[in-house]
């Protein structure tokens, strides 16, 4: 009997230790990185750039980006939530993934508790962007025109109820203006097309989303909703023009909850090395994106606090009759 107990104990130990030892080899196959927005937008470009650099830091495995649009990012992030928690499927969350979808209860199965956040890599203020030949040479020009013709100036946002829609609602309330809101779901790419085709007069998103059009002189920024000056583009901040409003997007990488810590650590390390590389830092400076790192130990608390603060702001707008639901 004692001999049987020893053998059983050894066998049990072997079954427990073997998977841990095997997992130390992570990664052993390709890693899927889901972008919940369309190809060609700002999020897509940033994720592809940093993932390409991270791939060189994580061993022999390939990292490939897949665009899965829909549901204001809920479709793609929902796939991350339901993926096997083994470190081989991760996703890039944006503002809508952390704020809009949970606040509006858009998908019953969607819960942030189903994710393990890995790191935040960017933090981008929203901005008002117009055609370079627009009659609006300054934010004051735009405000004057909006007050003269309420509801006539067409502003491109992304998804109704999303981040930039909230920013515009707050902007209207603070400035006593009213715009004609035109929604272009699917990220910044449709907004670019709307500006270029003169379907709208103004776009509201980050400067980074329109970087190529700013660089070639096609469009210009009138204001960035931040208190810190953009290091790349000479655009007034909201503080400069006396508007008390700060809002914007960010990119956070996440894996399914219960993903082994070995995988999370490896992914965080690879993305941090990519983030700190001269190539990435020089690239984001060129395209007007603000790099802003938070690692695994800090990003979850930051995301929770950000969401709760914005939920409170949206509740206040609901009570005032200018809701986002």
C-alpha angles and dihedrals in degrees: 000000000000089000090053091050092052092049092048091049092050091048092049091049090051092054091050098044099042098068091047092052091047092049091056085077092067124176104044098153142021120304120225116217114195120208107193093207135067126280116268099036127115096262092049093051095048094046092049092049098049093039091054089055093043090053089068090055102050104063131257097329122106122234115210129187121224125189114220110175131191145080095047087294094317094110095058096038090046087061090053090051092052097041123109107274096236103112095257097102122050134156144209112240122201133187092283092052092056102031117016101043096045093043094051095040089228096163121031093210094049114108131155087218087074091066138072110209115223107183146324114236107176141026115194126183119222117250141191111242129188138176111280089240094048121133086235104088092165140016089257090058089054093047092049092051093046092053091047093050110025115202094006104097109086116225122190115220126168116236121001106248091024131118101278091044088056090048091052093048090051090046092052092050094048095047101035093239137131125210134185103252117214118188123217108181118201104059134279099323095079090046090057091052091049092054093045092049093045092240087133136025098216138024126205117206137093123310088236091062089060097036097124092050092046091049094053093046097248096121138013137204121244099186140353116214096232140094093226122077116245108249093214107039129045097230124141117249123231087251090055092056097040099252113136098213132116122174138136150135136278140186121236125178117220140176131201114284113265092034105151115265090235089064094043091050092048092048094046091049093049094048093044091053089049091047093051094047118113089234094060095040092050091046096052090047089055094051096043099248122142113229111215118170127203118168132215093276094058110023099079094055090046092050092049093050093046092051095047093049092050092045087058091050092050092048088054091051090050090054090050091052097251098101131162098217 
